[in-house]
Amino acid sequence: MVLNTVLVAIDNSELATQVLQVVGHFHLEPTAKVILVHVVSYGTSDFDEVVDRPHAQGDEIAYREVEKLLQSYQEKLPCQSELEIVSGQPAEEIVRLAHIYKADLIAIGCRGLTGLKRILEGSVSAEVVAEAPCSVLVVRAK
């Protein structure tokens, strides 16, 4: 299987480093493209987010920190890459971007939540596996 486009969904936890290490084990061709995706979750309602509202200074600082983190990961990649920082429901946004980029693979971490915590917080990786238009590599936390 040739991987032309790999969408790597990462957050700012240590699990992101593990996901990137696993993706690094694939010998991606220089012509391959890696899309580094970070989703900022802003509540559960579509009304929680208004596109035209002015962003708070704290939001801008947080965005810049995420952007710098993704750029540091991007520098280590052996192929072309792009950054996508979006807001919304994480699983929905990851699947939406996989469709847009026609991803061959989505790589995502799994925190390994169980029991009540999994019920309350949900499992982004499980939702992505169920809805993805391509194969999904789930990296479990060590």
JOVEN-V197353 format. One record per residue. N is the residue number from 1. SS is DSSP state (H for helix, E for strand, C for the rest). OMEGA is omega in degrees with one decimal (none if undefined). BURIAL is b if it has 9 or more other C-alpha atoms within 8 Angstrom, else e. Layout:
N_SS_OMEGA_BURIAL / N_SS_OMEGA_BURIAL
This chain:
1_C_178.0_e / 2_C_178.6_e / 3_C_177.5_b / 4_C_-178.0_b / 5_E_178.8_b / 6_E_177.4_b / 7_E_-177.9_b / 8_E_-179.3_b / 9_E_-177.0_b / 10_C_174.4_b / 11_C_-178.4_e / 12_C_177.5_e / 13_C_177.8_e / 14_H_178.7_e / 15_H_178.7_b / 16_H_178.8_b / 17_H_178.7_e / 18_H_179.4_b / 19_H_-179.8_b / 20_H_176.9_b / 21_H_179.2_e / 22_H_178.1_b / 23_H_178.6_e / 24_H_177.8_b / 25_C_173.2_e / 26_C_177.6_e / 27_C_-177.7_e / 28_C_176.4_b / 29_C_177.2_e / 30_C_179.5_e / 31_C_178.9_e / 32_C_178.0_b / 33_E_175.5_b / 34_E_177.0_b / 35_E_177.0_b / 36_E_-174.3_b / 37_E_171.9_b / 38_E_179.6_b / 39_E_174.8_b / 40_E_-177.5_b / 41_C_179.9_e / 42_C_175.9_b / 43_C_-173.3_e / 44_C_-176.1_e / 45_C_175.4_e / 46_H_-179.0_e / 47_H_179.6_e / 48_H_-175.4_e / 49_C_178.4_e / 50_C_-174.1_e / 51_C_-174.2_e / 52_C_-177.5_e / 53_C_176.9_e / 54_C_-179.9_e / 55_C_178.2_e / 56_C_-179.8_e / 57_H_178.0_e / 58_H_177.6_e / 59_H_-179.0_e / 60_H_178.7_b / 61_H_178.8_e / 62_H_178.4_e / 63_H_-178.6_e / 64_H_178.7_e / 65_H_178.0_e / 66_H_179.9_b / 67_H_178.8_b / 68_H_178.6_e / 69_H_179.4_b / 70_H_177.9_b / 71_H_178.1_b / 72_H_175.0_e / 73_H_-176.7_b / 74_H_-178.8_b / 75_C_-176.1_e / 76_C_-177.0_e / 77_C_-178.1_b / 78_C_-175.8_e / 79_C_178.0_b / 80_E_177.5_b / 81_E_175.3_b / 82_E_176.9_b / 83_E_173.5_b / 84_E_173.7_e / 85_E_-175.0_b / 86_E_176.2_b / 87_E_-179.3_b / 88_C_177.2_b / 89_C_-172.0_b / 90_H_-177.0_b / 91_H_-179.6_b / 92_H_-177.7_b / 93_H_178.9_b / 94_H_179.4_b / 95_H_178.9_b / 96_H_-179.6_e / 97_H_176.6_e / 98_H_176.2_b / 99_H_-177.5_b / 100_H_-177.1_e / 101_H_-177.2_e / 102_C_-176.7_e / 103_C_174.2_b / 104_C_-177.7_b / 105_E_170.2_b / 106_E_173.7_b / 107_E_-175.6_b / 108_E_177.8_b / 109_E_177.3_b / 110_E_-177.5_b / 111_C_178.2_e / 112_C_178.0_e / 113_C_177.6_e / 114_C_173.5_e / 115_H_-175.2_e / 116_H_-179.2_e / 117_H_178.3_b / 118_H_179.4_b / 119_H_-176.9_e / 120_H_-175.5_e / 121_H_-178.7_e / 122_C_179.2_e / 123_C_179.5_b / 124_H_-177.5_b / 125_H_178.5_b / 126_H_177.8_e / 127_H_-180.0_b / 128_H_178.5_b / 129_H_-177.3_b / 130_H_-171.7_e / 131_H_-172.1_e / 132_C_177.5_b / 133_C_-176.6_e / 134_C_176.9_b / 135_E_179.9_b / 136_E_174.3_b / 137_E_179.9_e / 138_E_-179.9_b / 139_E_-179.3_b / 140_E_177.3_e / 141_C_179.6_b / 142_C_none_e
